[in-house]
Amino acid sequence: MNLHRLERHQHPKPPHQELRQKSVFDSGSRNVGQVGNLYVDEDSNLQFLDVCTSGFLGFGTKHYLVPAEAIAEESPGAVTLKVDQQSVESAPTLDNPKGAPGEELQRSAHEHYGLGAVL
């Protein structure tokens, strides 16, 4: 699927809200990280989140690709996922979060979360 990263002034199509900079919690209410970027299709439908985690003192930031189907709930300050922290931290990573994920990375992310390939 051809995706693009939303710029800061752009927003995904409802029902999704503006999610960037919100805290991300796993299915057990553990803080996993923060939403960095949003990736949408041609119609602005949200397809993936970039969940950022940082290491000690902010060094070693990693960007994990999380399908929108893994979102359990959106609230004003947070996003809760249907999966646990270990699932996120073992997910495919984005080497370049400023660019859109390619089809192979999208497929890998869907398979990792048990969603199957929907491309």
Steps between C-alpha positions, in 0.01 A plus 500: 500500500632843413523703821623843598594665827266774617660839547441674834213713363321196350266265685368148437145440386247436783439298710866546592610813681829684503725241664850644466685570825249292700620237744460140388391233747490126448214263582625481860502881544881521484648806332669384180602830343356788302341542157751665270349483152183392325490319167186514286378374164391717205164571668661608832388182676739423783697182430801509737643677803867564567542415870822653634687359796817648640786350689689639796485884508328504163784331312430208272151601386325223306201534271258206487237458230159422652190436281194713576307174555705450819343811659255406775409852614579864433462757777595868520850430635573141410468206265444151641598201290349150486850349536761483774827692531708202390304479174574866424867475592548195278315657206661612174681832537503803275847595384372831364187617685483811279428279199207268448544128570536283190271211416735235643519681835122545504453128433749407773325723753156353424638147528687583823180613668307201365290711269605335175597690189230741388687659212 
